[in-house]
Amino acid sequence: MSEVAPLSQRRYSALPNASAIGRAFLGVQEAAAYLGISPRTLYVWRHRRQGPPSFRMGARGRVTYRLDALDAWIREQELADSRSNPALDPVSAAPQRRVDHSATA
């Protein structure tokens, strides 16, 4: 029986220029390919301080993403989505009482 490689290893091995050893850091192009989005989307998210965490590395200050941080960010997105997290499903939530704002005016 063959073992299934972890998600990050499977996704990374499908990237262009992926080495057999693998890397812990990805550039913008590689991170975008890993996430299945455009590099422009990553740029916009970074500008708005949204999306996966990134930092500048090296003398040129190239934008870099940690592979494990991308995986953690993906898991956070799954947990924040009510379709993936039954605890957030509004159908199963307890009913809430409406607040009468006219009484305070």
N, CA, C and O atoms as CSV, one atom per row, in Angstrom:
chain,resi,resn,atom,element,x,y,z
A,1,MET,N,N,0.851,-1.186,0.000
A,1,MET,CA,C,0.000,0.000,0.000
A,1,MET,C,C,0.890,1.240,0.000
A,1,MET,O,O,1.807,1.338,0.815
A,2,SER,N,N,0.636,2.173,-0.888
A,2,SER,CA,C,1.475,3.366,-0.976
A,2,SER,C,C,0.938,4.460,-0.063
A,2,SER,O,O,-0.268,4.589,0.148
A,3,GLU,N,N,1.890,5.257,0.482
A,3,GLU,CA,C,1.513,6.373,1.343
A,3,GLU,C,C,1.190,7.580,0.490
A,3,GLU,O,O,1.789,7.788,-0.565
A,4,VAL,N,N,0.239,8.375,0.951
A,4,VAL,CA,C,-0.118,9.596,0.250
A,4,VAL,C,C,0.720,10.722,0.830
A,4,VAL,O,O,0.803,10.868,2.049
A,5,ALA,N,N,1.340,11.519,-0.032
A,5,ALA,CA,C,2.175,12.632,0.406
A,5,ALA,C,C,1.303,13.717,1.018
A,5,ALA,O,O,0.154,13.885,0.610
A,6,PRO,N,N,1.839,14.470,2.008
A,6,PRO,CA,C,1.079,15.577,2.586
A,6,PRO,C,C,0.697,16.578,1.511
A,6,PRO,O,O,1.336,16.663,0.463
A,7,LEU,N,N,-0.368,17.345,1.792
A,7,LEU,CA,C,-0.891,18.306,0.826
A,7,LEU,C,C,0.189,19.254,0.340
A,7,LEU,O,O,0.323,19.469,-0.865
A,8,SER,N,N,0.964,19.829,1.259
A,8,SER,CA,C,1.971,20.792,0.830
A,8,SER,C,C,3.002,20.144,-0.080
A,8,SER,O,O,3.461,20.774,-1.033
A,9,GLN,N,N,3.372,18.917,0.188
A,9,GLN,CA,C,4.361,18.231,-0.646
A,9,GLN,C,C,3.770,17.941,-2.032
A,9,GLN,O,O,4.463,18.079,-3.040
A,10,ARG,N,N,2.497,17.542,-2.085
A,10,ARG,CA,C,1.854,17.255,-3.362
A,10,ARG,C,C,1.689,18.527,-4.179
A,10,ARG,O,O,1.967,18.532,-5.378
A,11,ARG,N,N,1.239,19.607,-3.543
A,11,ARG,CA,C,1.043,20.855,-4.260
A,11,ARG,C,C,2.377,21.413,-4.729
A,11,ARG,O,O,2.494,21.873,-5.865
A,12,TYR,N,N,3.387,21.375,-3.862
A,12,TYR,CA,C,4.675,21.959,-4.215
A,12,TYR,C,C,5.341,21.182,-5.332
A,12,TYR,O,O,5.972,21.781,-6.203
A,13,SER,N,N,5.218,19.871,-5.329
A,13,SER,CA,C,5.873,19.078,-6.366
A,13,SER,C,C,5.263,19.343,-7.739
A,13,SER,O,O,5.895,19.054,-8.755
A,14,ALA,N,N,4.055,19.883,-7.788
A,14,ALA,CA,C,3.420,20.182,-9.064
A,14,ALA,C,C,3.831,21.549,-9.612
A,14,ALA,O,O,3.499,21.881,-10.750
A,15,LEU,N,N,4.551,22.346,-8.814
A,15,LEU,CA,C,4.970,23.672,-9.250
A,15,LEU,C,C,6.120,23.588,-10.242
A,15,LEU,O,O,6.930,22.664,-10.178
A,16,PRO,N,N,6.196,24.548,-11.159
A,16,PRO,CA,C,7.354,24.586,-12.046
A,16,PRO,C,C,8.610,24.898,-11.241
A,16,PRO,O,O,8.537,25.633,-10.257
A,17,ASN,N,N,9.741,24.366,-11.631
A,17,ASN,CA,C,11.036,24.567,-10.980
A,17,ASN,C,C,11.103,23.982,-9.576
A,17,ASN,O,O,11.971,24.382,-8.800
A,18,ALA,N,N,10.224,23.056,-9.220
A,18,ALA,CA,C,10.258,22.444,-7.890
A,18,ALA,C,C,11.398,21.436,-7.844
A,18,ALA,O,O,11.516,20.574,-8.715
A,19,SER,N,N,12.225,21.554,-6.830
A,19,SER,CA,C,13.342,20.626,-6.699
A,19,SER,C,C,12.881,19.367,-5.986
A,19,SER,O,O,11.814,19.343,-5.372
A,20,ALA,N,N,13.688,18.331,-6.071
A,20,ALA,CA,C,13.350,17.075,-5.406
A,20,ALA,C,C,13.385,17.242,-3.893
A,20,ALA,O,O,12.654,16.559,-3.175
A,21,ILE,N,N,14.222,18.137,-3.408
A,21,ILE,CA,C,14.335,18.357,-1.962
A,21,ILE,C,C,13.165,19.169,-1.440
A,21,ILE,O,O,12.695,18.940,-0.325
A,22,GLY,N,N,12.694,20.113,-2.235
A,22,GLY,CA,C,11.617,20.996,-1.789
A,22,GLY,C,C,12.211,22.215,-1.111
A,22,GLY,O,O,13.391,22.235,-0.761
A,23,ARG,N,N,11.376,23.236,-0.930
A,23,ARG,CA,C,11.844,24.462,-0.299
A,23,ARG,C,C,10.856,24.887,0.765
A,23,ARG,O,O,9.672,24.555,0.709
A,24,ALA,N,N,11.366,25.627,1.736
A,24,ALA,CA,C,10.514,26.136,2.797
A,24,ALA,C,C,9.929,27.495,2.439
A,24,ALA,O,O,8.954,27.927,3.054
A,25,PHE,N,N,10.515,28.183,1.441
A,25,PHE,CA,C,10.086,29.522,1.056
A,25,PHE,C,C,9.691,29.551,-0.412
A,25,PHE,O,O,10.286,28.864,-1.242
A,26,LEU,N,N,8.677,30.357,-0.722
A,26,LEU,CA,C,8.218,30.511,-2.094
A,26,LEU,C,C,8.192,31.989,-2.448
A,26,LEU,O,O,7.887,32.833,-1.605
A,27,GLY,N,N,8.512,32.297,-3.700
A,27,GLY,CA,C,8.357,33.654,-4.198
A,27,GLY,C,C,6.898,33.904,-4.549
A,27,GLY,O,O,6.054,33.021,-4.396
A,28,VAL,N,N,6.609,35.100,-5.016
A,28,VAL,CA,C,5.232,35.480,-5.329
A,28,VAL,C,C,4.643,34.573,-6.407
A,28,VAL,O,O,3.522,34.086,-6.263
A,29,GLN,N,N,5.392,34.346,-7.485
A,29,GLN,CA,C,4.883,33.512,-8.576
A,29,GLN,C,C,4.584,32.096,-8.095
A,29,GLN,O,O,3.538,31.530,-8.413
A,30,GLU,N,N,5.512,31.531,-7.325
A,30,GLU,CA,C,5.331,30.161,-6.835
A,30,GLU,C,C,4.207,30.072,-5.815
A,30,GLU,O,O,3.431,29.116,-5.828
A,31,ALA,N,N,4.111,31.066,-4.927
A,31,ALA,CA,C,3.041,31.068,-3.922
A,31,ALA,C,C,1.676,31.183,-4.594
A,31,ALA,O,O,0.719,30.523,-4.190
A,32,ALA,N,N,1.594,32.026,-5.622
A,32,ALA,CA,C,0.332,32.172,-6.345
A,32,ALA,C,C,-0.056,30.858,-7.022
A,32,ALA,O,O,-1.217,30.451,-6.984
A,33,ALA,N,N,0.917,30.204,-7.636
A,33,ALA,CA,C,0.643,28.912,-8.277
A,33,ALA,C,C,0.233,27.879,-7.233
A,33,ALA,O,O,-0.669,27.077,-7.478
A,34,TYR,N,N,0.876,27.890,-6.090
A,34,TYR,CA,C,0.565,26.956,-5.000
A,34,TYR,C,C,-0.872,27.129,-4.526
A,34,TYR,O,O,-1.571,26.151,-4.263
A,35,LEU,N,N,-1.313,28.401,-4.419
A,35,LEU,CA,C,-2.668,28.692,-3.949
A,35,LEU,C,C,-3.704,28.620,-5.066
A,35,LEU,O,O,-4.906,28.607,-4.800
A,36,GLY,N,N,-3.247,28.573,-6.303
A,36,GLY,CA,C,-4.172,28.513,-7.425
A,36,GLY,C,C,-4.809,29.857,-7.736
A,36,GLY,O,O,-5.941,29.911,-8.215
A,37,ILE,N,N,-4.091,30.946,-7.467
A,37,ILE,CA,C,-4.589,32.292,-7.736
A,37,ILE,C,C,-3.544,33.040,-8.558
A,37,ILE,O,O,-2.456,32.519,-8.803
A,38,SER,N,N,-3.868,34.239,-8.977
A,38,SER,CA,C,-2.919,35.014,-9.769
A,38,SER,C,C,-1.946,35.760,-8.860
A,38,SER,O,O,-2.286,36.083,-7.721
A,39,PRO,N,N,-0.743,36.036,-9.352
A,39,PRO,CA,C,0.204,36.853,-8.579
A,39,PRO,C,C,-0.373,38.241,-8.273
A,39,PRO,O,O,-0.059,38.827,-7.237
A,40,ARG,N,N,-1.204,38.759,-9.159
A,40,ARG,CA,C,-1.831,40.062,-8.933
A,40,ARG,C,C,-2.732,40.028,-7.695
A,40,ARG,O,O,-2.766,40.985,-6.921
A,41,THR,N,N,-3.455,38.931,-7.512
A,41,THR,CA,C,-4.302,38.793,-6.323
A,41,THR,C,C,-3.446,38.821,-5.064
A,41,THR,O,O,-3.806,39.480,-4.089
A,42,LEU,N,N,-2.323,38.120,-5.072
A,42,LEU,CA,C,-1.419,38.151,-3.918
A,42,LEU,C,C,-0.912,39.564,-3.660
A,42,LEU,O,O,-0.811,39.994,-2.511
A,43,TYR,N,N,-0.592,40.284,-4.734
A,43,TYR,CA,C,-0.127,41.664,-4.583
A,43,TYR,C,C,-1.205,42.524,-3.920
A,43,TYR,O,O,-0.914,43.285,-2.997
A,44,VAL,N,N,-2.442,42.403,-4.387
A,44,VAL,CA,C,-3.542,43.190,-3.825
A,44,VAL,C,C,-3.757,42.829,-2.363
A,44,VAL,O,O,-3.916,43.714,-1.523
A,45,TRP,N,N,-3.764,41.529,-2.050
A,45,TRP,CA,C,-3.937,41.105,-0.654
A,45,TRP,C,C,-2.825,41.657,0.222
A,45,TRP,O,O,-3.079,42.114,1.336
A,46,ARG,N,N,-1.590,41.618,-0.276
A,46,ARG,CA,C,-0.461,42.123,0.509
A,46,ARG,C,C,-0.611,43.622,0.735
A,46,ARG,O,O,-0.367,44.109,1.839
A,47,HIS,N,N,-1.009,44.353,-0.292
A,47,HIS,CA,C,-1.202,45.793,-0.189
A,47,HIS,C,C,-2.296,46.132,0.837
A,47,HIS,O,O,-2.183,47.116,1.568
A,48,ARG,N,N,-3.345,45.317,0.884
A,48,ARG,CA,C,-4.459,45.535,1.815
A,48,ARG,C,C,-4.225,44.892,3.176
A,48,ARG,O,O,-5.075,44.964,4.064
A,49,ARG,N,N,-3.065,44.264,3.329
A,49,ARG,CA,C,-2.716,43.531,4.560
A,49,ARG,C,C,-3.721,42.415,4.840
A,49,ARG,O,O,-4.155,42.212,5.974
A,50,GLN,N,N,-4.077,41.697,3.772
A,50,GLN,CA,C,-4.953,40.543,3.848
A,50,GLN,C,C,-4.184,39.345,3.309
A,50,GLN,O,O,-3.021,39.466,2.925
A,51,GLY,N,N,-4.821,38.220,3.284
A,51,GLY,CA,C,-4.202,37.046,2.679
A,51,GLY,C,C,-3.137,36.420,3.549
A,51,GLY,O,O,-3.003,36.765,4.723
A,52,PRO,N,N,-2.380,35.502,2.977
A,52,PRO,CA,C,-1.371,34.776,3.748
A,52,PRO,C,C,-0.223,35.693,4.153
A,52,PRO,O,O,0.082,36.657,3.451
A,53,PRO,N,N,0.419,35.394,5.292
A,53,PRO,CA,C,1.535,36.228,5.753
A,53,PRO,C,C,2.741,36.115,4.824
A,53,PRO,O,O,3.053,35.043,4.305
A,54,SER,N,N,3.401,37.242,4.632
A,54,SER,CA,C,4.592,37.279,3.793
A,54,SER,C,C,5.601,38.222,4.433
A,54,SER,O,O,5.285,38.940,5.382
A,55,PHE,N,N,6.807,38.210,3.907
A,55,PHE,CA,C,7.851,39.107,4.398
A,55,PHE,C,C,8.865,39.314,3.293
A,55,PHE,O,O,8.857,38.605,2.286
A,56,ARG,N,N,9.738,40.291,3.486
A,56,ARG,CA,C,10.798,40.561,2.523
A,56,ARG,C,C,12.081,39.901,3.016
A,56,ARG,O,O,12.419,39.967,4.198
A,57,MET,N,N,12.789,39.262,2.083
A,57,MET,CA,C,13.998,38.537,2.457
A,57,MET,C,C,15.096,38.849,1.445
A,57,MET,O,O,14.838,38.980,0.248
A,58,GLY,N,N,16.307,38.963,1.937
A,58,GLY,CA,C,17.456,39.150,1.072
A,58,GLY,C,C,17.787,40.604,0.811
A,58,GLY,O,O,17.053,41.511,1.204
A,59,ALA,N,N,18.920,40.808,0.132
A,59,ALA,CA,C,19.414,42.153,-0.146
A,59,ALA,C,C,18.448,42.947,-1.025
A,59,ALA,O,O,18.327,44.163,-0.874
A,60,ARG,N,N,17.774,42.278,-1.923
A,60,ARG,CA,C,16.824,42.952,-2.803
A,60,ARG,C,C,15.447,43.108,-2.169
A,60,ARG,O,O,14.590,43.801,-2.716
A,61,GLY,N,N,15.231,42.482,-1.041
A,61,GLY,CA,C,13.946,42.579,-0.353
A,61,GLY,C,C,12.815,41.928,-1.112
A,61,GLY,O,O,11.722,42.486,-1.215
A,62,ARG,N,N,13.073,40.744,-1.645
A,62,ARG,CA,C,12.047,40.039,-2.414
A,62,ARG,C,C,10.951,39.531,-1.489
A,62,ARG,O,O,11.232,39.032,-0.399
A,63,VAL,N,N,9.709,39.658,-1.924
A,63,VAL,CA,C,8.572,39.181,-1.145
A,63,VAL,C,C,8.612,37.661,-1.128
A,63,VAL,O,O,8.750,37.014,-2.166
A,64,THR,N,N,8.488,37.106,0.071
A,64,THR,CA,C,8.624,35.668,0.270
A,64,THR,C,C,7.481,35.152,1.136
A,64,THR,O,O,6.983,35.852,2.018
A,65,TYR,N,N,7.081,33.927,0.866
A,65,TYR,CA,C,6.034,33.257,1.648
A,65,TYR,C,C,6.602,31.952,2.176
A,65,TYR,O,O,7.262,31.214,1.444
A,66,ARG,N,N,6.347,31.667,3.446
A,66,ARG,CA,C,6.722,30.370,4.008
A,66,ARG,C,C,5.681,29.342,3.583
A,66,ARG,O,O,4.479,29.603,3.638
A,67,LEU,N,N,6.142,28.190,3.166
A,67,LEU,CA,C,5.231,27.136,2.728
A,67,LEU,C,C,4.309,26.705,3.868
A,67,LEU,O,O,3.112,26.513,3.655
A,68,ASP,N,N,4.859,26.552,5.080
A,68,ASP,CA,C,4.016,26.142,6.206
A,68,ASP,C,C,3.019,27.238,6.596
A,68,ASP,O,O,1.934,26.930,7.091
A,69,ALA,N,N,3.370,28.515,6.380
A,69,ALA,CA,C,2.433,29.611,6.661
A,69,ALA,C,C,1.285,29.613,5.651
A,69,ALA,O,O,0.149,29.935,5.998
A,70,LEU,N,N,1.584,29.255,4.409
A,70,LEU,CA,C,0.521,29.149,3.404
A,70,LEU,C,C,-0.456,28.040,3.778
A,70,LEU,O,O,-1.670,28.214,3.677
A,71,ASP,N,N,0.079,26.900,4.210
A,71,ASP,CA,C,-0.793,25.792,4.626
A,71,ASP,C,C,-1.639,26.182,5.832
A,71,ASP,O,O,-2.824,25.855,5.889
A,72,ALA,N,N,-1.035,26.884,6.804
A,72,ALA,CA,C,-1.778,27.327,7.989
A,72,ALA,C,C,-2.876,28.318,7.592
A,72,ALA,O,O,-3.988,28.261,8.119
A,73,TRP,N,N,-2.564,29.217,6.670
A,73,TRP,CA,C,-3.545,30.194,6.212
A,73,TRP,C,C,-4.715,29.504,5.514
A,73,TRP,O,O,-5.869,29.894,5.695
A,74,ILE,N,N,-4.417,28.486,4.721
A,74,ILE,CA,C,-5.473,27.719,4.052
A,74,ILE,C,C,-6.382,27.062,5.092
A,74,ILE,O,O,-7.605,27.094,4.953
A,75,ARG,N,N,-5.793,26.467,6.128
A,75,ARG,CA,C,-6.597,25.845,7.197
A,75,ARG,C,C,-7.471,26.884,7.892
A,75,ARG,O,O,-8.629,26.602,8.200
A,76,GLU,N,N,-6.933,28.096,8.148
A,76,GLU,CA,C,-7.726,29.156,8.772
A,76,GLU,C,C,-8.927,29.536,7.896
A,76,GLU,O,O,-10.025,29.774,8.399
A,77,GLN,N,N,-8.701,29.587,6.587
A,77,GLN,CA,C,-9.788,29.915,5.675
A,77,GLN,C,C,-10.877,28.851,5.720
A,77,GLN,O,O,-12.066,29.168,5.676
A,78,GLU,N,N,-10.469,27.597,5.808
A,78,GLU,CA,C,-11.445,26.506,5.883
A,78,GLU,C,C,-12.260,26.590,7.166
A,78,GLU,O,O,-13.469,26.363,7.146
A,79,LEU,N,N,-11.610,26.915,8.282
A,79,LEU,CA,C,-12.312,26.998,9.564
A,79,LEU,C,C,-13.231,28.212,9.643
A,79,LEU,O,O,-14.218,28.197,10.378
A,80,ALA,N,N,-12.909,29.266,8.885
A,80,ALA,CA,C,-13.719,30.477,8.911
A,80,ALA,C,C,-14.929,30.384,7.984
A,80,ALA,O,O,-15.781,31.272,7.999
A,81,ASP,N,N,-15.017,29.348,7.195
A,81,ASP,CA,C,-16.112,29.184,6.244
A,81,ASP,C,C,-17.190,28.294,6.848
A,81,ASP,O,O,-16.909,27.176,7.278
A,82,SER,N,N,-18.416,28.786,6.881
A,82,SER,CA,C,-19.508,28.040,7.511
A,82,SER,C,C,-19.810,26.732,6.785
A,82,SER,O,O,-20.384,25.817,7.376
A,83,ARG,N,N,-19.429,26.633,5.502
A,83,ARG,CA,C,-19.664,25.388,4.772
A,83,ARG,C,C,-18.701,24.294,5.215
A,83,ARG,O,O,-19.016,23.109,5.103
A,84,SER,N,N,-17.523,24.682,5.721
A,84,SER,CA,C,-16.529,23.712,6.170
A,84,SER,C,C,-16.576,23.495,7.676
A,84,SER,O,O,-16.114,22.468,8.171
A,85,ASN,N,N,-17.133,24.460,8.406
A,85,ASN,CA,C,-17.133,24.409,9.857
A,85,ASN,C,C,-18.580,24.403,10.356
A,85,ASN,O,O,-19.230,25.448,10.361
A,86,PRO,N,N,-19.089,23.247,10.774
A,86,PRO,CA,C,-20.484,23.171,11.228
A,86,PRO,C,C,-20.806,24.102,12.394
A,86,PRO,O,O,-21.958,24.504,12.556
A,87,ALA,N,N,-19.812,24.451,13.206
A,87,ALA,CA,C,-20.058,25.343,14.334
A,87,ALA,C,C,-20.466,26.740,13.872
A,87,ALA,O,O,-21.096,27.476,14.631
A,88,LEU,N,N,-20.120,27.113,12.650
A,88,LEU,CA,C,-20.466,28.426,12.117
A,88,LEU,C,C,-21.721,28.412,11.247
A,88,LEU,O,O,-22.110,29.445,10.703
A,89,ASP,N,N,-22.344,27.264,11.115
A,89,ASP,CA,C,-23.522,27.133,10.265
A,89,ASP,C,C,-24.679,27.924,10.869
A,89,ASP,O,O,-25.111,27.605,11.976
A,90,PRO,N,N,-25.198,28.945,10.180
A,90,PRO,CA,C,-26.270,29.755,10.748
A,90,PRO,C,C,-27.565,28.988,10.963
A,90,PRO,O,O,-28.384,29.389,11.790
A,91,VAL,N,N,-27.768,27.902,10.243
A,91,VAL,CA,C,-28.991,27.118,10.404
A,91,VAL,C,C,-29.012,26.437,11.769
A,91,VAL,O,O,-30.078,26.286,12.365
A,92,SER,N,N,-27.855,26.027,12.269
A,92,SER,CA,C,-27.802,25.328,13.555
A,92,SER,C,C,-27.626,26.288,14.738
A,92,SER,O,O,-27.598,25.847,15.887
A,93,ALA,N,N,-27.508,27.587,14.472
A,93,ALA,CA,C,-27.327,28.566,15.548
A,93,ALA,C,C,-28.645,28.792,16.289
A,93,ALA,O,O,-29.729,28.676,15.717
A,94,ALA,N,N,-28.522,29.114,17.564
A,94,ALA,CA,C,-29.699,29.410,18.372
A,94,ALA,C,C,-30.317,30.726,17.915
A,94,ALA,O,O,-29.593,31.643,17.527
A,95,PRO,N,N,-31.638,30.834,17.956
A,95,PRO,CA,C,-32.273,32.083,17.542
A,95,PRO,C,C,-31.857,33.236,18.459
A,95,PRO,O,O,-31.642,33.039,19.655
A,96,GLN,N,N,-31.747,34.428,17.896
A,96,GLN,CA,C,-31.375,35.600,18.675
A,96,GLN,C,C,-32.562,36.543,18.759
A,96,GLN,O,O,-33.383,36.615,17.844
A,97,ARG,N,N,-32.641,37.265,19.872
A,97,ARG,CA,C,-33.720,38.228,20.059
A,97,ARG,C,C,-33.349,39.531,19.381
A,97,ARG,O,O,-32.189,39.943,19.388
A,98,ARG,N,N,-34.335,40.168,18.803
A,98,ARG,CA,C,-34.108,41.477,18.195
A,98,ARG,C,C,-34.051,42.535,19.286
A,98,ARG,O,O,-34.749,42.455,20.297
A,99,VAL,N,N,-33.218,43.505,19.058
A,99,VAL,CA,C,-33.102,44.604,19.998
A,99,VAL,C,C,-33.970,45.746,19.486
A,99,VAL,O,O,-33.892,46.128,18.318
A,100,ASP,N,N,-34.808,46.290,20.390
A,100,ASP,CA,C,-35.694,47.387,20.006
A,100,ASP,C,C,-34.927,48.694,20.191
A,100,ASP,O,O,-34.751,49.165,21.315
A,101,HIS,N,N,-34.474,49.274,19.086
A,101,HIS,CA,C,-33.683,50.501,19.142
A,101,HIS,C,C,-34.568,51.730,19.352
A,101,HIS,O,O,-34.060,52.763,19.788
A,102,SER,N,N,-35.834,51.665,19.069
A,102,SER,CA,C,-36.708,52.830,19.206
A,102,SER,C,C,-36.956,53.177,20.672
A,102,SER,O,O,-37.277,54.324,20.981
A,103,ALA,N,N,-36.816,52.218,21.575
A,103,ALA,CA,C,-37.049,52.461,22.999
A,103,ALA,C,C,-35.934,53.306,23.615
A,103,ALA,O,O,-36.153,53.967,24.630
A,104,THR,N,N,-34.748,53.292,23.020
A,104,THR,CA,C,-33.628,54.041,23.594
A,104,THR,C,C,-33.554,55.454,23.045
A,104,THR,O,O,-32.791,56.267,23.567
A,105,ALA,N,N,-34.326,55.779,22.002
A,105,ALA,CA,C,-34.238,57.106,21.391
A,105,ALA,C,C,-35.046,58.134,22.132
A,105,ALA,O,O,-35.072,59.300,21.739
